[in-house]
Amino acid sequence: MFRNKLDEESSKLHDDLVKLGAMSEAAIGSSIEALMTKNIDLALTVVEHDKDVNNLTSVIESEALKILLKRHPVASDFRMISCALKIVSNIERIADQAQDIASITVNLKNEDYITKLGKIPRMADISKKMLKLCIDSFVGLDVKLAEEVLALDDELDNLFLQTKGDMVKLISNDPKYADVAIYLMMIAKYFEKIGDHAENIAEWVIFEKTGERKNFRLL
């Protein structure tokens, strides 16, 4: 009976994490669409819905802590719960980045985009793919998918550095573009951060499956 209750609560925790991941994916997708199309209503919706992500995050954290305190889980359960707490934190931060991108989109509503956003659309595509892969890897505890996430992060980092260089050069050549260039640099940084959080999730998925994190065995 005790084991059944633990399994039931662990399953609920897992399902809520998957739901939170889906909410975060939707937020990123909507923030990207709002940015590309200057859909201010959609951007405002992303900002408004961030509270739903925060609420579910609090629920998941509470569920995980209750299991730890009430059910006295064994090592394998403890590994799953500790990973859940790490993963929920990263998913919530990804949703925060989506909100940040949407907020900047609102600020840019009266501005002309320069160089058609440069490399930012590619950064958006990669970060969105990384998020989907890391959530899918969590759902199936799929190490191969998690490793795909890790492999994509270098490209995203390189694109950010290129975008940063492009924006600095643009400001130097024509200071009138400074405000827009800074906003776009911030958006690029948010996409880079999304990639970092996706990478973190992938690493915790690998840990949950193998007990190893960055080639060091923890449990």
Secondary structure by P-SEA (a helix, b strand, c coil): caaaaaaaaaaaaaaaaaaaaaaaaaaaaaaaaaaaacaaaaaaaaaaaaaaaaaaaaaaaaaaaaaaacccccaaaaaaaaaaaaaaaaaaaaaaaaaaaaaaaaaaccccccccccaaaaaaaaaaaaaaaaaaaaaaccaaaaaaaaaaaaaaaaaaaaaaaaaaaaaaacccaaaaaaaaaaaaaaaaaaaaaaaaaaaaaaaaacccccccccc
